[in-house]
Amino acid sequence: MSVKARFGVGRGKALALAALVAIVASTVTTTEFAVAEEGSGDRNPSDHWGVITRNTIGSPVADLRNGPFGSFGVQGSAARPPYGRGSLGIEVADDSTSLAPPSEKVDFGNEVDFFGDPVLGLEKLGFHVFQTGENIAYGGAENMPNIRFEIDANLNTLPADNYTTMTWVPDAAPVTNRWSGFLDATSTGYWYFSGAEGAATGCTQATECTFAEAKAALNDGGDAPVIHTAAVGKGRDHMWIGAVDGLRINRHIYDFEADGVRTRPAR
C-alpha cells in the first residue's frame, strides 16, 4: 500500500512534512539549551533575587546595571564586568555627622532557593568587585561589600535561638578603579556571626574567624545548621559606591545583569 493510499498524503507532501518536523525539533532543542544556559531551568531563577527589604536601612541602592566599564584609561578584562555586560551596583551612605540619620544598609539576595540548605555544605564562595580609591578614603582598605547568610546555627548552647547572620568581610581589594579577579571567601578575609552566636562560637568582628574555623564552630554535634537566605550586602558602617559580579556559591556562579540574575555552572 502506498503512503498516499494509507494516509492521504502524497510523497512530496510527506517529505515536506518530515522536513518541517525536523526543523521544529531542532528549534525546540536549541531553545531548551539556551534556557538552561541562562539559568531559568536551574535551581535559582532570577525572579527570586532582589533587595531583601527586611535588611534595608535608609535609602541605599542595590541595582542591576550595565557596567561599570573602565575607569578611564583602563583596558582589557579589568575594564568590564567578568560575566556578561552587567553587575550589581551598590551605593550606601554613612553617618558623617551627629545630626545625620543612621548609616545605611542593604542586602541584595535570595530568600527562597537556599532555604533549608546545609551551612556545612558550603565549600566554594566569593565574588569579583569594582572597588574605588574613594571607597578606601571613606573607610579604609577593608571598606568592602560582604557575603551574608542568614542561618539557623542550631547550636547546642543556644537551643532557643534560631537566627544569626554569618558574614564574610573581604581583605582589601587587590586593585582599584577596575574589576578585580575572583576574591575567594573560603581562604581570604574573615567570617563572624551576629548576636549571641558570635560570642558562643568565638567568631565576632573583634575575634575574627577563618571560613574553616567558622564552620567548625557550628559543627558542635547537634542538629546541622541550615541556611535561611543568601545575599551580597553593605553597611552599616562607611560610605561605599561600587559594584559586584560573579557571586559564587558552590557549583553555581550568579551573573548579575541589567535584565536579571543568570545562573552559570562554575568551572
C-alpha positions as CSV (number, residue, x, y, z in Angstrom):
1,M,0.0,0.0,0.0
2,S,1.4,3.4,-0.9
3,V,2.0,6.2,1.5
4,K,-0.7,8.2,-0.3
5,A,-3.3,5.5,0.0
6,R,-2.7,4.9,3.6
7,F,-2.5,8.5,4.9
8,G,-4.0,10.6,2.1
9,V,-0.7,12.4,1.7
10,G,1.4,12.4,-1.5
11,R,5.1,11.6,-1.4
12,G,6.2,15.2,-1.9
13,K,4.0,16.4,0.9
14,A,5.2,13.7,3.2
15,L,8.8,14.7,2.6
16,A,8.0,18.3,3.2
17,L,6.1,17.4,6.4
18,A,9.1,15.3,7.6
19,A,11.5,18.3,7.0
20,L,9.1,20.6,8.9
21,V,9.1,18.2,11.9
22,A,12.9,18.1,11.9
23,I,13.1,21.9,11.9
24,V,10.6,22.2,14.8
25,A,12.5,19.5,16.8
26,S,15.8,21.3,16.2
27,T,14.3,24.6,17.3
28,V,12.9,23.2,20.5
29,T,16.2,21.5,21.3
30,T,18.1,24.8,20.8
31,T,15.6,26.8,22.8
32,E,15.8,24.4,25.7
33,F,19.6,24.5,25.7
34,A,19.5,28.3,25.7
35,V,17.1,28.4,28.6
36,A,19.2,26.0,30.6
37,E,22.4,28.1,29.9
38,E,20.6,31.2,31.1
39,G,19.7,29.5,34.4
40,S,15.9,29.7,34.3
41,G,15.8,25.9,34.3
42,D,18.3,25.8,37.1
43,R,17.8,26.0,40.9
44,N,17.9,29.8,41.2
45,P,15.5,31.6,38.8
46,S,16.3,35.3,38.5
47,D,13.0,36.4,39.9
48,H,13.9,35.1,43.3
49,W,16.8,37.7,43.6
50,G,16.2,41.2,44.8
51,V,16.6,43.7,47.7
52,I,15.8,42.0,51.0
53,T,13.5,44.6,52.4
54,R,13.8,43.5,56.0
55,N,17.5,44.2,55.8
56,T,17.4,47.6,54.2
57,I,18.0,50.8,56.2
58,G,17.8,54.3,54.8
59,S,17.7,54.8,51.1
60,P,20.6,52.8,49.7
61,V,20.8,51.5,46.1
62,A,21.3,47.9,45.0
63,D,20.6,47.9,41.3
64,L,21.2,45.5,38.4
65,R,23.0,47.7,35.9
66,N,25.3,47.6,32.8
67,G,29.0,48.1,33.5
68,P,30.9,49.7,35.1
69,F,33.3,49.9,32.2
70,G,36.6,51.5,32.9
71,S,37.7,53.5,34.8
72,F,39.0,55.8,32.1
73,G,42.3,54.6,30.6
74,V,41.7,51.0,31.9
75,Q,41.6,48.4,29.1
76,G,41.3,44.7,28.7
77,S,39.5,42.3,31.0
78,A,39.7,44.6,34.0
79,A,37.7,47.3,32.2
80,R,34.5,45.3,32.0
81,P,32.4,43.0,34.3
82,P,33.8,39.5,34.4
83,Y,30.5,37.9,33.2
84,G,28.3,39.4,30.5
85,R,27.8,43.1,30.4
86,G,26.3,43.9,33.8
87,S,26.8,43.8,37.5
88,L,25.1,44.6,40.9
89,G,25.7,48.3,41.6
90,I,25.7,49.2,45.3
91,E,25.5,52.6,47.0
92,V,25.3,53.2,50.7
93,A,25.8,56.4,52.7
94,D,27.5,56.7,56.2
95,D,26.7,58.7,59.3
96,S,29.1,61.6,58.7
97,T,27.6,63.9,61.3
98,S,25.8,63.6,64.7
99,L,22.7,65.1,63.0
100,A,22.7,62.6,60.2
101,P,20.4,59.5,60.1
102,P,22.0,56.1,61.0
103,S,24.3,54.6,58.4
104,E,22.6,52.9,55.5
105,K,22.5,49.2,54.9
106,V,21.3,47.0,52.0
107,D,21.2,43.3,51.2
108,F,20.6,42.0,47.7
109,G,19.8,38.3,47.8
110,N,17.6,35.3,47.6
111,E,15.1,34.4,50.3
112,V,13.7,31.3,48.5
113,D,16.1,29.0,46.8
114,F,18.8,28.4,49.5
115,F,16.2,28.0,52.4
116,G,17.0,24.8,54.3
117,D,20.3,24.1,52.6
118,P,23.1,22.9,54.9
119,V,25.6,25.6,56.1
120,L,28.3,22.9,56.4
121,G,27.8,22.1,52.8
122,L,29.2,25.5,51.7
123,E,32.5,24.8,50.0
124,K,33.2,27.5,47.4
125,L,32.3,31.1,47.9
126,G,33.4,34.5,46.6
127,F,32.9,37.3,44.1
128,H,34.5,39.9,41.8
129,V,34.4,43.6,42.9
130,F,34.8,47.0,41.4
131,Q,36.5,49.0,44.2
132,T,37.5,52.6,44.0
133,G,40.1,54.7,45.7
134,E,37.4,57.0,47.0
135,N,35.9,54.0,48.9
136,I,39.2,53.4,50.6
137,A,39.3,57.1,51.6
138,Y,35.8,56.7,53.1
139,G,36.5,53.7,55.3
140,G,39.9,52.2,54.8
141,A,41.2,49.3,52.7
142,E,38.7,46.8,54.1
143,N,35.7,49.0,53.2
144,M,34.2,46.4,51.0
145,P,30.8,44.7,50.4
146,N,30.1,41.4,52.1
147,I,28.6,38.0,51.6
148,R,25.9,37.3,54.2
149,F,24.0,34.1,55.0
150,E,21.1,34.4,57.4
151,I,21.1,31.0,59.1
152,D,19.8,28.8,62.0
153,A,23.1,27.9,63.7
154,N,21.4,25.1,65.7
155,L,24.0,25.5,68.5
156,N,23.6,23.1,71.5
157,T,24.4,26.0,73.8
158,L,21.6,28.2,72.3
159,P,18.7,25.8,71.7
160,A,16.0,28.5,71.6
161,D,17.9,30.8,69.2
162,N,17.3,30.1,65.5
163,Y,18.7,33.2,63.9
164,T,22.1,34.7,63.2
165,T,23.9,36.3,60.2
166,M,27.1,34.6,59.0
167,T,29.1,37.4,57.3
168,W,32.3,37.4,55.2
169,V,34.5,40.5,55.4
170,P,36.9,40.5,52.4
171,D,40.5,41.6,52.6
172,A,41.4,44.8,50.8
173,A,40.8,44.6,47.1
174,P,44.0,43.9,45.1
175,V,43.2,46.7,42.6
176,T,41.2,49.9,42.5
177,N,39.2,51.7,39.8
178,R,38.8,48.5,37.8
179,W,37.4,45.0,38.1
180,S,39.2,42.6,40.5
181,G,39.9,38.9,39.9
182,F,37.9,36.4,41.9
183,L,38.1,37.0,45.7
184,D,37.9,33.7,47.5
185,A,35.8,33.9,50.6
186,T,36.9,30.5,51.8
187,S,40.6,31.4,52.0
188,T,40.8,35.2,52.4
189,G,39.2,37.8,54.7
190,Y,37.3,36.7,57.8
191,W,33.9,35.5,59.0
192,Y,31.8,36.3,62.0
193,F,28.3,35.6,63.4
194,S,25.9,38.3,64.7
195,G,24.2,38.1,68.1
196,A,24.7,35.5,70.8
197,E,26.1,33.1,68.2
198,G,29.2,35.3,67.8
199,A,30.0,35.0,71.5
200,A,29.2,31.3,71.7
201,T,31.4,30.4,68.7
202,G,34.2,33.0,69.3
203,C,33.6,34.4,65.8
204,T,32.9,38.1,66.2
205,Q,34.0,41.2,64.4
206,A,36.6,41.6,67.2
207,T,37.6,37.9,67.3
208,E,37.8,37.1,63.6
209,C,37.5,33.5,62.3
210,T,38.6,31.9,59.1
211,F,36.0,30.1,57.0
212,A,37.2,26.7,58.3
213,E,37.0,27.9,61.9
214,A,33.5,29.3,61.5
215,K,32.2,26.0,60.0
216,A,34.0,24.1,62.7
217,A,32.4,26.2,65.4
218,L,28.9,25.4,64.0
219,N,29.7,21.7,63.9
220,D,29.1,21.0,67.6
221,G,27.5,17.6,67.4
222,G,23.9,18.8,67.5
223,D,21.4,19.4,64.7
224,A,23.1,20.6,61.5
225,P,23.0,24.4,60.8
226,V,20.7,25.4,57.9
227,I,20.6,28.4,55.6
228,H,17.7,30.9,55.5
229,T,18.9,33.4,52.9
230,A,22.0,34.2,50.8
231,A,23.0,37.8,49.9
232,V,25.6,40.3,48.9
233,G,25.3,43.4,51.2
234,K,26.9,46.5,52.5
235,G,26.6,48.6,55.7
236,R,26.1,49.8,58.4
237,D,29.5,51.4,58.5
238,H,31.1,53.5,55.8
239,M,30.0,55.1,52.5
240,W,30.6,52.7,49.6
241,I,29.8,53.1,45.9
242,G,30.9,50.3,43.6
243,A,29.8,47.0,42.1
244,V,29.9,43.2,42.5
245,D,29.6,40.4,39.9
246,G,30.1,36.7,39.6
247,L,28.9,35.7,43.1
248,R,29.9,32.1,43.5
249,I,28.1,29.7,45.8
250,N,29.3,26.2,45.5
251,R,28.8,24.9,41.9
252,H,27.0,28.0,40.7
253,I,28.0,31.5,39.7
254,Y,25.4,34.2,39.8
255,D,25.9,36.6,37.0
256,F,24.3,40.0,37.7
257,E,22.9,41.5,34.6
258,A,20.7,44.5,33.9
259,D,17.8,42.3,33.0
260,G,18.1,39.8,35.9
261,V,20.4,37.3,37.6
262,R,21.6,34.4,35.5
263,T,23.0,31.1,36.8
264,R,26.1,29.8,35.3
265,P,27.9,26.5,36.1
266,A,31.2,27.1,37.9
267,R,34.2,25.6,36.0
